[in-house]
Amino acid sequence: MRTDTRRQYLAIAIFAVAYLCIGLLVQNSYYQLMMTLVLIWAVMGLSWNMLSGYSGMISFGHAAFFGLGGYTMTIAFVNFGITPWIGIPLGVVVGVIAGVVIGIPTFRLRGHYFALSMLAYPLAMLYVFEWLGYQEVSLPMKREAPALYAQFSDQRAYMILALALAVLCMVVSLHVERSRFGRSLLAIKQNEPAASAAGINALRWKMLAMMLSAAMAAAAGGLYAVILLVVTPPTMFGVLASAQALIVTLFGGVGVFWGPVIGAAVLVPLAETLHAELGHIVPGIQGVVYGMAIIVIILLAPEGIYWRVRDRLAARRPAAPLPAAIPAADVAPLATDLRPQIGRPLLRLEGVSRAFGGLRAVDEVSLTVHDGQIHGIIGPNGAGKTTLFNVINGFLPADAGRMSFDGTELAGLKPHRVCALGVGRTFQVVRAFPRMTVLQNVVVGAFVGAGNDADAERLAAEAVARVGLSPAEANAVASGLTTRQLRLMELARALAPRPRILLLDETLAGLGHDELEDVLRIVRQVNREGVTIVIIEHTMHAMVKLADHFSVLDHGRLIASGPPAEVVKNPTVIEAYLGKKWMDRAQDTVA
């Protein structure tokens, strides 16, 4: 990872030097301006990529930050005589503040609702600035000290400024991609519930991405205004500005900092050249170019040019040797230092209820899970078992009742806060981060218990080894795993932060007999090492052997609780869940 990062920094340096040399050799002022605009829109693409490419929150409204940066700099210059060297950073501050103000309400939305709400902000600002009388604002020429006001006779000076800004944004983007921040955003993008259950504060990371994204866009807008010497609401806040940021990124490649640079380098010169040559014949031809680019990329390379080329090159390259095996002998016993006194109550639920309209999915459930216990939650489909888990770890609020974990109230806590207390979680349907490797999936889970990235990688390696995944499996991409491998990967991710209790939701589902026995062995070992287990499962012959306490739910209500040998003979449980045939073989199963 570090070697690859150094290579990327070197590639950025080579790009900057090459672009600078080419730009200095260009004599034609029009082409000098074009090279500058390529960099401006590359920065806008990097801005869009910072939020939408990394976190998956698609934005149609980045022109809001672009326009605020441009207008802040312009108004500061025209009305107060403030130099752009101060005005552009001031615009960045305004953009960041706007990002926070916009993000607080808008991050409550998902999918196309988020995208469309983002579109509303620049359109509203367009009309506000027109209403305020800023239909067209020109920057006055300063003859006395032009350099002080960033006014240069040589267009190449603007190209150098834009190149410096672009390189800065590329370096920031690379750092984000390789950091805990970037991995967390990628996890949020691929499966936000799983990321939250693994301890990631999704709102915090998305807000930080919004702030960085807004800062980049505002800086681009301020420099754009300096270069053109005039701003208008349609130019700065118009739909085309947002569309260009989005399209250059989609064309070049989403989720990687080279994508916007590639997209801008191809599309901006093409659009500007056609506009210069054919604009008088075909008004709005720039929009046609970007529209055609979207069609081409959807048909030929849905993930962008960068990923298309990289995948082609990877297919031709000989397979790399597998990394060295994870040293299982060096793996420390799990969570023994966190183990409380055996037998004392760890998780308490008192009268917990949760309703969906008129349906009471969880109805006044009270139960206690003791430290060191394997506590089985059983019951028919629709009994409220998974809903109960969702209430415990914060995905759903309880309508009534109290919940506490080791004396700490759980009511009102978000999933990442519950995870930080020491509550791990797996899901009924495995929630993987499909484009990450197994080890990368588990590293995401380790972040909450690690002081730095190195600690997270160590904890992840320990967890992967503990569940018995091989080095080859650890470095396999999650999208290609078998059911057994996915179940073990999710278990490893839940174990990585060294939890005190695990909520396992049908971890045995979909497994063959031998695979089931293997997973049971791992669960028992985890419990022996000090982790309390609460498990939902329908495989009764396995549950009777695994659990030392049962709680039975039916229609949201707790109908029985006690040792397995007693519960499986309970007539109410047999009638509601096990069936009458169970009575004939209950004694043999328990034995």
DAMOHU-V194101 format. One record per run of one state. SS is the DSSP state (@ for helix, = for strand, . for the rest). FROM is the first residue (numbers start at 1). LEN is the number of residues. If there is no record, write none. Layout:
ss:SS from:FROM len:LEN
ss:SS from:FROM len:LEN
This chain:
ss:. from:1 len:1
ss:@ from:2 len:24
ss:. from:26 len:3
ss:@ from:29 len:27
ss:. from:56 len:7
ss:@ from:63 len:18
ss:. from:81 len:3
ss:@ from:84 len:23
ss:. from:107 len:4
ss:@ from:111 len:21
ss:. from:132 len:5
ss:= from:137 len:2
ss:. from:139 len:7
ss:@ from:146 len:4
ss:. from:150 len:6
ss:@ from:156 len:22
ss:. from:178 len:2
ss:@ from:180 len:11
ss:. from:191 len:1
ss:@ from:192 len:6
ss:. from:198 len:4
ss:@ from:202 len:27
ss:. from:229 len:1
ss:= from:230 len:2
ss:. from:232 len:1
ss:@ from:233 len:5
ss:. from:238 len:1
ss:@ from:239 len:14
ss:. from:253 len:4
ss:@ from:257 len:22
ss:. from:279 len:6
ss:@ from:285 len:16
ss:. from:301 len:4
ss:@ from:305 len:12
ss:. from:317 len:11
ss:@ from:328 len:3
ss:. from:331 len:5
ss:@ from:336 len:3
ss:. from:339 len:6
ss:= from:345 len:12
ss:. from:357 len:2
ss:= from:359 len:12
ss:. from:371 len:3
ss:= from:374 len:5
ss:. from:379 len:6
ss:@ from:385 len:8
ss:. from:393 len:7
ss:= from:400 len:6
ss:. from:406 len:2
ss:= from:408 len:2
ss:. from:410 len:5
ss:@ from:415 len:7
ss:. from:422 len:1
ss:= from:423 len:3
ss:. from:426 len:11
ss:= from:437 len:1
ss:@ from:438 len:12
ss:. from:450 len:3
ss:@ from:453 len:14
ss:. from:467 len:4
ss:@ from:471 len:4
ss:. from:475 len:2
ss:= from:477 len:1
ss:@ from:478 len:3
ss:. from:481 len:2
ss:@ from:483 len:14
ss:. from:497 len:4
ss:= from:501 len:5
ss:. from:506 len:7
ss:@ from:513 len:16
ss:. from:529 len:3
ss:= from:532 len:5
ss:. from:537 len:3
ss:@ from:540 len:7
ss:. from:547 len:2
ss:= from:549 len:6
ss:. from:555 len:2
ss:= from:557 len:6
ss:. from:563 len:1
ss:@ from:564 len:4
ss:. from:568 len:3
ss:@ from:571 len:8
ss:. from:579 len:2
ss:@ from:581 len:10
ss:. from:591 len:1
